[in-house]
Amino acid sequence: MTQNILFVASEMTPFVKTGGLGDVVGALPRTLAEAHHVNVKVVIPLYSGIDYHKFGLYPFMQGNCVAMGNCQEFFSVHRSDFIKGVETYFIEFNKYFGRPVWRQHGIYDDCSTHQEYQDNAYRYAFLCRAALQVAKDMNFRPDVVHVHDWQTSLIPYYLKHDNDPFFQKAKSLLTLHNLPYQGRFGSDVVPYAKVDWRDFNAGAFEDYGRINLLKGGIRFADKLNTVSPNYAREILTPEYGAGLDFLLRERQGDLVGILNGIDTKLWDPSKDLIIPKQYSFEDFKHGKFLNKRELRKEFGLAQDDYKPIFSMAVRLTEQKGVNMLSECIEPVLQTMHCQFAIMGNGDPRIQDYFASLPHKYPGQVAVKIGFDQETEHLMDAGSDFSLVPSIYEPCGLKQMVSQTYGALPVGRSTGGLEDTILNYNESYGLGTGFKFNDISSRALYNTIGWANATYYDRPEHINSMRKMAMKQNYSWARSSGDYKNLYQTMSGVY
């Protein structure tokens, strides 16, 4: 019997993406359909920035109506078959989703001021109720409704509270991609969101007088999962639980960690047409050498074939450990023979600091403010080491992609980084990266120095580590099987 799975999310690669959530929703349904013959449908908003013609959208239903708590809203539905085997449905409701979008901005915030939309609680409460209405209008009875983060975490509540016979057998799975982002808003949204005031309490939605959408989702979802096993353990502690560790400990029996995968069709150095020279783990030396030269040329670094390159392509936010790097990068440049290629955007103060470095250290460090995926491909193909010094990291895809391209990660032992980086063992010359524990610039400085010294003093170890890293299997094949098994356990449908 085929499983019916309904995904509801606020973003989905390649249509619209701000981070790892979009990547998961883009890749997992496709793998479930291809490898496990699961019947998957996905519902996301039709943001104005989605390229209607590029992705082959077409009108599917019009005049749909959904009952919110204190009004009715009318909307339309569009469909795309761009992702093979996955029907993707887009909810058109210009009041909430027709706003200007520029690059990664305009989805959750104003793209001109970068300030969060004040009505986000209303926008995504509507998405939750409208997505369930779309399933009913299509007569699609899901065995599991798979929702993601605070934006869709009202759905588990609706499935339990509405007692709708159509969803009588449907179970809910809430994936926690990034726990600190919880959807805290004023309680004025409660009537519109159709949340019973009796559930606005400290054990469910209430959070110091405000509504906490993720908290309610954790309370009412049938099952919970994080995007790495280690993060599932970490969030049970006050250090990583973001104020919800008490509730997560209560739900511990329903919480599992399933490691994310990467799109191995997109990220494969042996078939990557974006990079100048393709290569595999069997013949990586020449390919890395040529891509390294091109990376130096692209970034304006000095052409020095003997120096290692440390790359970093991340959001420039505190979570990603960039404050630690800002405190130690100049001492590194002053005391070690290496180069840095940095790309990202985020905190204006951090952006300005990194943008100032090439003037002080010409040829040693290059910085691109902004983000584009083609440059990211070249950075992984051309660099020796990839910096991922995150304060916390639910999963992280960067370290997986970097290993696939033979760029050894330098990262902190947290979340998915701990699960996916095998620390260098100097005695045997094995490992896939270099890890540290302390949240300090000194720890990062020492670990960069460790990697840098290994590059010069034990090049044979670096080569064996690269080969080992490139052999790792980070495809969605294994993880999608874990999700399919979880769906079976939840629904009883095999």
GUGU-674902 format. One record per residue (C-alpha): residue in three letters; x, y, z. Coordinates in Angstrom, 2 decimals. Example, Ala and Ser with C-alpha at 12.3 -4.5 7.8 and 13.67 -1.06 7.14 Angstrom:
2
<ALA,<12.30,-4.50,7.80>>
<SER,<13.67,-1.06,7.14>>
END
This chain:
494
<MET,<0.00,0.00,0.00>>
<THR,<1.46,3.35,-1.08>>
<GLN,<2.05,5.95,1.60>>
<ASN,<0.44,9.37,1.07>>
<ILE,<2.64,12.11,2.49>>
<LEU,<1.74,15.80,2.45>>
<PHE,<4.63,18.24,2.91>>
<VAL,<3.77,21.79,3.95>>
<ALA,<6.58,24.33,4.16>>
<SER,<7.38,28.00,3.76>>
<GLU,<10.13,27.42,1.17>>
<MET,<11.39,24.78,-1.23>>
<THR,<14.45,24.58,-3.46>>
<PRO,<14.64,25.41,-6.36>>
<PHE,<11.53,27.60,-6.26>>
<VAL,<12.38,29.70,-3.21>>
<LYS,<15.07,29.30,-0.58>>
<THR,<16.66,31.16,2.32>>
<GLY,<18.48,28.25,3.98>>
<GLY,<18.67,24.55,4.70>>
<LEU,<14.92,24.17,5.21>>
<GLY,<14.37,24.88,1.51>>
<ASP,<17.04,22.35,0.54>>
<VAL,<15.42,19.60,2.60>>
<VAL,<11.93,20.24,1.24>>
<GLY,<13.36,20.30,-2.28>>
<ALA,<15.36,17.08,-2.04>>
<LEU,<13.59,14.75,0.41>>
<PRO,<10.19,14.48,-1.37>>
<ARG,<11.92,13.77,-4.69>>
<THR,<14.05,10.99,-3.16>>
<LEU,<11.02,9.52,-1.39>>
<ALA,<9.17,9.40,-4.69>>
<GLU,<12.08,8.05,-6.76>>
<ALA,<13.64,5.55,-4.36>>
<HIS,<10.73,4.51,-2.16>>
<HIS,<7.65,5.03,-4.40>>
<VAL,<5.96,7.25,-1.82>>
<ASN,<3.08,9.42,-3.06>>
<VAL,<4.28,12.91,-2.09>>
<LYS,<2.56,16.24,-2.56>>
<VAL,<4.05,19.56,-1.40>>
<VAL,<2.26,22.82,-0.61>>
<ILE,<4.14,26.14,-0.38>>
<PRO,<3.19,29.81,-0.84>>
<LEU,<3.29,31.45,-4.28>>
<TYR,<5.72,34.27,-3.46>>
<SER,<6.10,37.00,-6.05>>
<GLY,<9.76,36.06,-6.54>>
<ILE,<8.98,32.56,-7.86>>
<ASP,<9.63,32.33,-11.60>>
<TYR,<6.25,31.18,-12.89>>
<HIS,<7.39,30.28,-16.41>>
<LYS,<10.83,28.87,-15.61>>
<PHE,<9.34,26.30,-13.27>>
<GLY,<6.32,25.50,-15.45>>
<LEU,<3.57,26.63,-13.06>>
<TYR,<0.00,26.55,-14.29>>
<PRO,<-3.41,27.37,-12.74>>
<PHE,<-4.89,24.41,-10.89>>
<MET,<-7.83,25.61,-8.79>>
<GLN,<-9.54,28.94,-8.29>>
<GLY,<-12.03,30.29,-5.80>>
<ASN,<-10.82,28.13,-2.91>>
<CYS,<-12.08,29.20,0.47>>
<VAL,<-10.69,28.50,3.92>>
<ALA,<-12.27,29.29,7.28>>
<MET,<-9.94,31.14,9.57>>
<GLY,<-10.96,31.73,13.17>>
<ASN,<-12.83,34.97,12.58>>
<CYS,<-13.20,35.25,8.79>>
<GLN,<-13.04,33.44,5.49>>
<GLU,<-10.17,33.85,3.04>>
<PHE,<-10.37,33.16,-0.71>>
<PHE,<-7.32,32.03,-2.65>>
<SER,<-6.14,30.22,-5.79>>
<VAL,<-3.85,27.24,-6.30>>
<HIS,<-1.20,26.69,-8.96>>
<ARG,<0.76,23.54,-9.72>>
<SER,<4.21,22.61,-11.01>>
<ASP,<5.63,19.24,-12.05>>
<PHE,<9.15,20.64,-12.32>>
<ILE,<10.47,18.19,-9.71>>
<LYS,<10.13,14.70,-11.12>>
<GLY,<7.61,12.57,-9.26>>
<VAL,<6.53,15.36,-6.89>>
<GLU,<3.39,17.42,-7.38>>
<THR,<4.06,20.88,-5.98>>
<TYR,<1.15,23.20,-5.22>>
<PHE,<1.47,26.95,-4.74>>
<ILE,<-1.04,28.98,-2.77>>
<GLU,<-1.71,32.34,-4.39>>
<PHE,<-2.83,34.92,-1.86>>
<ASN,<-1.35,38.28,-2.74>>
<LYS,<-2.41,39.88,0.53>>
<TYR,<0.29,37.84,2.26>>
<PHE,<2.57,36.40,-0.41>>
<GLY,<2.53,38.93,-3.26>>
<ARG,<5.11,41.23,-1.70>>
<PRO,<8.41,42.17,-3.41>>
<VAL,<11.14,39.56,-3.15>>
<TRP,<14.79,40.27,-3.87>>
<ARG,<17.28,37.43,-3.56>>
<GLN,<16.71,35.91,-0.12>>
<HIS,<14.79,38.87,1.22>>
<GLY,<11.06,39.54,1.02>>
<ILE,<9.92,36.10,2.13>>
<TYR,<9.91,36.70,5.87>>
<ASP,<11.04,40.33,5.89>>
<ASP,<10.76,43.57,3.96>>
<CYS,<13.36,43.36,1.18>>
<SER,<14.11,47.08,1.42>>
<THR,<14.45,47.44,5.20>>
<HIS,<15.18,43.75,6.08>>
<GLN,<12.74,44.12,8.98>>
<GLU,<10.57,41.11,9.78>>
<TYR,<6.98,41.47,8.59>>
<GLN,<4.78,42.33,11.52>>
<ASP,<1.98,40.08,10.24>>
<ASN,<4.06,36.93,9.80>>
<ALA,<1.92,35.11,12.34>>
<TYR,<-1.16,35.85,10.21>>
<ARG,<0.63,34.91,6.96>>
<TYR,<1.69,31.47,8.11>>
<ALA,<-1.43,30.71,10.13>>
<PHE,<-3.25,31.22,6.84>>
<LEU,<-0.77,28.96,5.03>>
<CYS,<-1.39,26.18,7.55>>
<ARG,<-5.16,26.23,7.24>>
<ALA,<-5.11,26.79,3.48>>
<ALA,<-2.73,23.85,2.90>>
<LEU,<-5.08,21.46,4.68>>
<GLN,<-7.97,22.90,2.69>>
<VAL,<-6.06,22.24,-0.55>>
<ALA,<-5.64,18.59,0.44>>
<LYS,<-9.39,18.33,1.03>>
<ASP,<-10.22,20.09,-2.22>>
<MET,<-8.01,17.58,-4.09>>
<ASN,<-9.42,14.68,-2.06>>
<PHE,<-5.87,13.77,-1.03>>
<ARG,<-5.99,11.94,2.29>>
<PRO,<-2.48,12.00,3.78>>
<ASP,<-1.22,9.28,6.08>>
<VAL,<1.34,11.76,7.43>>
<VAL,<1.49,15.53,7.19>>
<HIS,<5.15,16.51,7.37>>
<VAL,<5.62,20.11,8.54>>
<HIS,<8.71,22.23,9.06>>
<ASP,<9.68,24.81,11.68>>
<TRP,<7.42,27.45,13.22>>
<GLN,<5.89,28.55,9.91>>
<THR,<3.81,25.38,9.59>>
<SER,<3.72,24.17,13.19>>
<LEU,<0.04,25.07,13.65>>
<ILE,<-0.91,22.12,11.44>>
<PRO,<-0.38,19.43,14.13>>
<TYR,<-2.70,21.47,16.38>>
<TYR,<-5.38,21.75,13.70>>
<LEU,<-5.25,18.01,12.97>>
<LYS,<-5.93,17.26,16.62>>
<HIS,<-8.22,20.16,17.51>>
<ASP,<-10.52,20.37,14.45>>
<ASN,<-11.60,16.70,14.58>>
<ASP,<-12.13,16.78,10.82>>
<PRO,<-13.20,13.29,9.62>>
<PHE,<-11.24,13.83,6.40>>
<PHE,<-7.97,13.82,8.38>>
<GLN,<-9.07,11.21,10.89>>
<LYS,<-6.14,8.91,10.15>>
<ALA,<-3.52,11.59,9.42>>
<LYS,<-0.51,11.85,11.74>>
<SER,<1.82,14.82,11.99>>
<LEU,<5.62,14.99,11.93>>
<LEU,<7.30,18.29,12.86>>
<THR,<10.91,18.71,11.72>>
<LEU,<12.96,21.15,13.80>>
<HIS,<15.49,22.72,11.45>>
<ASN,<16.59,25.58,13.70>>
<LEU,<15.12,25.63,17.21>>
<PRO,<15.91,29.24,18.25>>
<TYR,<13.58,30.52,15.51>>
<GLN,<10.23,29.85,17.18>>
<GLY,<7.63,32.24,15.78>>
<ARG,<6.91,34.40,18.81>>
<PHE,<4.17,36.97,18.19>>
<GLY,<1.54,39.02,19.95>>
<SER,<-1.56,37.22,21.16>>
<ASP,<-3.75,39.28,18.81>>
<VAL,<-3.33,36.56,16.19>>
<VAL,<-5.06,33.93,18.37>>
<PRO,<-8.63,34.53,17.07>>
<TYR,<-7.55,34.66,13.41>>
<ALA,<-5.35,31.56,13.74>>
<LYS,<-8.28,29.64,15.21>>
<VAL,<-6.41,28.71,18.35>>
<ASP,<-8.68,27.99,21.30>>
<TRP,<-7.95,30.41,24.14>>
<ARG,<-7.93,27.39,26.46>>
<ASP,<-4.79,26.24,24.62>>
<PHE,<-3.13,29.61,25.13>>
<ASN,<-1.35,28.41,28.26>>
<ALA,<2.21,27.77,29.39>>
<GLY,<1.96,24.10,28.47>>
<ALA,<1.03,24.80,24.86>>
<PHE,<1.15,28.09,22.92>>
<GLU,<1.64,30.78,25.58>>
<ASP,<5.16,32.16,26.10>>
<TYR,<5.40,35.09,28.53>>
<GLY,<2.14,36.58,27.27>>
<ARG,<2.92,36.00,23.60>>
<ILE,<2.08,33.15,21.27>>
<ASN,<4.91,30.75,20.45>>
<LEU,<3.96,28.80,17.35>>
<LEU,<6.82,26.31,17.48>>
<LYS,<6.10,25.57,21.14>>
<GLY,<2.53,24.66,20.23>>
<GLY,<3.76,22.52,17.36>>
<ILE,<6.08,20.59,19.68>>
<ARG,<3.22,20.03,22.10>>
<PHE,<0.71,18.72,19.54>>
<ALA,<2.78,16.95,16.85>>
<ASP,<2.61,13.16,16.90>>
<LYS,<6.35,12.86,16.24>>
<LEU,<9.28,15.26,16.25>>
<ASN,<12.63,15.09,14.54>>
<THR,<15.76,17.14,14.18>>
<VAL,<18.08,17.14,11.17>>
<SER,<20.94,15.32,12.89>>
<PRO,<21.16,12.75,15.71>>
<ASN,<23.54,14.84,17.81>>
<TYR,<21.28,17.92,17.65>>
<ALA,<18.39,15.78,18.92>>
<ARG,<20.45,15.11,22.04>>
<GLU,<21.71,18.69,22.39>>
<ILE,<18.29,20.36,22.39>>
<LEU,<17.30,18.43,25.52>>
<THR,<19.76,20.62,27.44>>
<PRO,<19.34,24.24,28.58>>
<GLU,<22.44,25.19,26.57>>
<TYR,<20.86,24.30,23.23>>
<GLY,<17.15,24.02,24.03>>
<ALA,<16.39,27.71,23.40>>
<GLY,<13.98,27.81,26.33>>
<LEU,<12.03,24.76,25.15>>
<ASP,<14.27,22.02,26.55>>
<PHE,<11.73,21.27,29.34>>
<LEU,<9.03,20.56,26.76>>
<LEU,<11.37,18.58,24.54>>
<ARG,<12.39,16.41,27.47>>
<GLU,<8.70,15.67,28.02>>
<ARG,<8.43,14.63,24.36>>
<GLN,<11.78,12.83,24.29>>
<GLY,<10.18,9.49,23.48>>
<ASP,<8.71,10.98,20.31>>
<LEU,<11.91,12.77,19.21>>
<VAL,<14.40,11.31,16.73>>
<GLY,<17.38,12.69,14.85>>
<ILE,<17.69,12.00,11.11>>
<LEU,<20.71,13.39,9.33>>
<ASN,<20.09,15.59,6.31>>
<GLY,<21.56,14.67,2.96>>
<ILE,<22.86,16.72,0.05>>
<ASP,<21.80,16.76,-3.58>>
<THR,<24.48,14.58,-5.14>>
<LYS,<23.27,15.48,-8.63>>
<LEU,<24.11,19.11,-7.92>>
<TRP,<27.20,18.48,-5.79>>
<ASP,<29.49,16.01,-7.57>>
<PRO,<32.99,17.16,-8.57>>
<SER,<33.29,14.40,-11.17>>
<LYS,<30.26,15.74,-13.08>>
<ASP,<30.17,19.39,-12.01>>
<LEU,<30.16,21.52,-15.18>>
<ILE,<30.36,24.74,-13.16>>
<ILE,<33.95,24.16,-12.05>>
<PRO,<36.86,24.46,-14.54>>
<LYS,<38.17,20.92,-14.02>>
<GLN,<36.18,17.87,-12.95>>
<TYR,<37.79,15.27,-10.70>>
<SER,<37.06,12.32,-8.42>>
<PHE,<38.64,10.88,-5.29>>
<GLU,<40.78,8.67,-7.56>>
<ASP,<42.38,11.57,-9.44>>
<PHE,<41.77,14.67,-7.34>>
<LYS,<45.30,16.13,-7.26>>
<HIS,<45.38,17.68,-10.72>>
<GLY,<41.74,18.79,-10.54>>
<LYS,<42.18,20.49,-7.17>>
<PHE,<45.36,22.17,-8.43>>
<LEU,<43.68,23.70,-11.50>>
<ASN,<40.54,24.74,-9.63>>
<LYS,<42.71,26.29,-6.94>>
<ARG,<44.44,28.46,-9.52>>
<GLU,<41.06,29.54,-10.91>>
<LEU,<39.76,30.31,-7.43>>
<ARG,<42.76,32.57,-6.79>>
<LYS,<42.13,34.32,-10.10>>
<GLU,<38.41,34.73,-9.41>>
<PHE,<38.98,36.19,-5.95>>
<GLY,<42.13,38.18,-6.71>>
<LEU,<44.38,36.18,-4.40>>
<ALA,<48.11,35.99,-5.04>>
<GLN,<49.04,33.08,-7.31>>
<ASP,<51.08,31.04,-4.87>>
<ASP,<50.77,27.33,-5.55>>
<TYR,<52.33,26.35,-2.24>>
<LYS,<49.92,28.05,0.16>>
<PRO,<46.72,26.39,1.34>>
<ILE,<43.40,28.20,0.90>>
<PHE,<40.80,28.34,3.67>>
<SER,<37.34,29.11,2.29>>
<MET,<34.15,30.14,4.05>>
<ALA,<30.77,30.48,2.35>>
<VAL,<28.12,31.08,5.03>>
<ARG,<25.58,33.58,6.30>>
<LEU,<27.57,36.18,8.19>>
<THR,<25.73,35.76,11.48>>
<GLU,<26.83,35.03,15.02>>
<GLN,<25.43,31.49,14.86>>
<LYS,<27.93,30.61,12.13>>
<GLY,<30.90,31.51,14.35>>
<VAL,<32.00,34.48,12.28>>
<ASN,<32.61,36.55,15.41>>
<MET,<35.23,34.01,16.48>>
<LEU,<36.81,34.21,13.04>>
<SER,<36.80,38.02,13.06>>
<GLU,<38.76,37.95,16.31>>
<CYS,<41.44,35.56,15.09>>
<ILE,<41.77,35.96,11.32>>
<GLU,<44.29,38.80,11.49>>
<PRO,<46.57,36.96,13.94>>
<VAL,<46.34,33.98,11.54>>
<LEU,<47.28,36.15,8.56>>
<GLN,<50.17,37.64,10.51>>
<THR,<51.63,34.35,11.74>>
<MET,<50.71,31.63,9.21>>
<HIS,<51.37,31.09,5.52>>
<CYS,<47.88,30.66,4.09>>
<GLN,<45.10,32.46,2.19>>
<PHE,<41.39,33.05,2.79>>
<ALA,<38.47,33.23,0.34>>
<ILE,<35.28,34.40,2.08>>
<MET,<31.78,34.85,0.67>>
<GLY,<28.54,35.70,2.45>>
<ASN,<26.17,38.36,3.66>>
<GLY,<24.29,39.05,6.86>>
<ASP,<25.10,41.29,9.81>>
<PRO,<26.17,44.67,8.32>>
<ARG,<28.80,45.18,11.02>>
<ILE,<30.41,41.81,10.29>>
<GLN,<30.14,42.41,6.54>>
<ASP,<31.97,45.70,6.85>>
<TYR,<34.75,44.17,8.91>>
<PHE,<35.48,41.34,6.51>>
<ALA,<35.16,43.66,3.50>>
<SER,<37.96,45.79,4.97>>
<LEU,<40.47,42.93,5.19>>
<PRO,<41.61,42.73,1.53>>
<HIS,<42.87,46.32,1.75>>
<LYS,<44.99,45.45,4.79>>
<TYR,<46.15,42.05,3.53>>
<PRO,<46.17,42.22,-0.29>>
<GLY,<46.64,38.87,-1.95>>
<GLN,<46.21,37.01,1.35>>
<VAL,<42.48,37.39,1.89>>
<ALA,<39.61,38.09,-0.51>>
<VAL,<35.98,38.74,0.38>>
<LYS,<32.78,38.74,-1.68>>
<ILE,<29.75,40.27,0.01>>
<GLY,<26.69,38.50,-1.34>>
<PHE,<26.09,34.92,-2.33>>
<ASP,<25.87,32.90,-5.51>>
<GLN,<25.98,29.15,-5.89>>
<GLU,<28.35,29.05,-8.86>>
<THR,<31.04,30.76,-6.82>>
<GLU,<30.35,28.35,-3.97>>
<HIS,<31.08,25.42,-6.31>>
<LEU,<34.44,26.94,-7.23>>
<MET,<35.28,27.64,-3.59>>
<ASP,<34.78,24.01,-2.60>>
<ALA,<36.63,22.72,-5.66>>
<GLY,<39.56,25.11,-5.27>>
<SER,<40.09,25.34,-1.51>>
<ASP,<41.99,23.04,0.79>>
<PHE,<39.96,23.71,3.93>>
<SER,<36.39,24.85,4.59>>
<LEU,<35.63,26.89,7.72>>
<VAL,<32.46,25.91,9.64>>
<PRO,<33.06,27.21,13.20>>
<SER,<29.38,27.32,14.18>>
<ILE,<28.18,28.13,17.69>>
<TYR,<25.41,25.62,17.07>>
<GLU,<24.51,23.73,13.91>>
<PRO,<21.32,21.61,13.70>>
<CYS,<22.80,19.78,10.74>>
<GLY,<24.75,21.89,8.28>>
<LEU,<25.21,21.04,4.62>>
<LYS,<28.38,23.01,4.03>>
<GLN,<30.69,20.47,5.69>>
<MET,<29.14,17.63,3.67>>
<VAL,<29.50,19.44,0.35>>
<SER,<33.06,20.52,1.18>>
<GLN,<34.10,16.96,1.99>>
<THR,<32.58,15.76,-1.28>>
<TYR,<34.91,18.20,-3.08>>
<GLY,<37.94,17.35,-0.95>>
<ALA,<37.95,20.60,1.04>>
<LEU,<38.52,19.44,4.61>>
<PRO,<36.22,21.16,7.11>>
<VAL,<37.55,23.03,10.13>>
<GLY,<34.57,23.04,12.49>>
<ARG,<33.28,22.96,16.02>>
<SER,<32.06,19.73,17.62>>
<THR,<28.35,20.57,17.70>>
<GLY,<25.14,19.31,16.12>>
<GLY,<25.50,17.85,12.67>>
<LEU,<29.14,18.90,12.48>>
<GLU,<29.91,16.37,15.20>>
<ASP,<27.97,13.70,13.30>>
<THR,<29.62,14.27,9.93>>
<ILE,<33.25,15.28,10.55>>
<LEU,<35.69,12.55,11.60>>
<ASN,<38.43,14.36,13.49>>
<TYR,<42.00,14.01,12.22>>
<ASN,<44.00,11.27,13.88>>
<GLU,<47.69,12.19,13.62>>
<SER,<48.86,8.65,14.46>>
<TYR,<47.11,7.04,11.51>>
<GLY,<46.72,9.95,9.12>>
<LEU,<42.97,9.40,8.96>>
<GLY,<39.95,11.67,9.33>>
<THR,<37.81,13.99,7.23>>
<GLY,<38.44,17.29,9.02>>
<PHE,<39.69,19.19,12.05>>
<LYS,<37.43,19.85,15.06>>
<PHE,<37.51,21.91,18.24>>
<ASN,<35.18,22.20,21.24>>
<ASP,<35.46,25.59,22.93>>
<ILE,<33.48,28.60,21.72>>
<SER,<36.52,30.87,21.56>>
<SER,<38.66,32.60,18.98>>
<ARG,<41.73,30.98,20.55>>
<ALA,<40.32,27.50,19.90>>
<LEU,<39.56,28.41,16.29>>
<TYR,<43.01,29.98,15.85>>
<ASN,<44.69,26.83,17.17>>
<THR,<42.62,24.54,14.95>>
<ILE,<43.37,26.59,11.82>>
<GLY,<47.01,26.35,12.84>>
<TRP,<46.66,22.58,13.28>>
<ALA,<45.22,22.20,9.78>>
<ASN,<47.78,24.57,8.29>>
<ALA,<50.72,22.77,9.91>>
<THR,<49.41,19.40,8.74>>
<TYR,<49.21,20.75,5.19>>
<TYR,<52.92,21.62,5.23>>
<ASP,<54.35,18.93,7.50>>
<ARG,<52.26,15.87,6.60>>
<PRO,<50.98,16.31,3.03>>
<GLU,<50.50,12.56,2.70>>
<HIS,<47.97,12.74,5.56>>
<ILE,<46.10,15.58,3.84>>
<ASN,<45.88,13.50,0.66>>
<SER,<44.57,10.43,2.50>>
<MET,<42.06,12.59,4.39>>
<ARG,<40.83,14.14,1.16>>
<LYS,<40.30,10.74,-0.38>>
<MET,<38.49,9.56,2.75>>
<ALA,<36.29,12.69,2.81>>
<MET,<35.36,12.37,-0.86>>
<LYS,<34.32,8.74,-0.36>>
<GLN,<31.72,9.66,2.26>>
<ASN,<28.11,9.06,1.19>>
<TYR,<25.97,12.05,2.11>>
<SER,<23.19,11.41,-0.40>>
<TRP,<19.54,11.42,0.63>>
<ALA,<19.25,7.68,-0.06>>
<ARG,<19.88,6.57,3.52>>
<SER,<18.09,9.43,5.25>>
<SER,<15.01,9.14,3.04>>
<GLY,<14.76,5.50,4.07>>
<ASP,<14.84,6.58,7.71>>
<TYR,<11.97,8.99,7.04>>
<LYS,<9.97,6.33,5.21>>
<ASN,<10.39,3.97,8.16>>
<LEU,<9.30,6.73,10.54>>
<TYR,<6.20,7.41,8.44>>
<GLN,<5.38,3.69,8.53>>
<THR,<5.74,3.56,12.31>>
<MET,<3.47,6.58,12.68>>
<SER,<0.74,5.62,10.25>>
<GLY,<0.84,1.84,10.12>>
<VAL,<0.86,2.07,6.31>>
<TYR,<3.64,-0.02,4.72>>
END
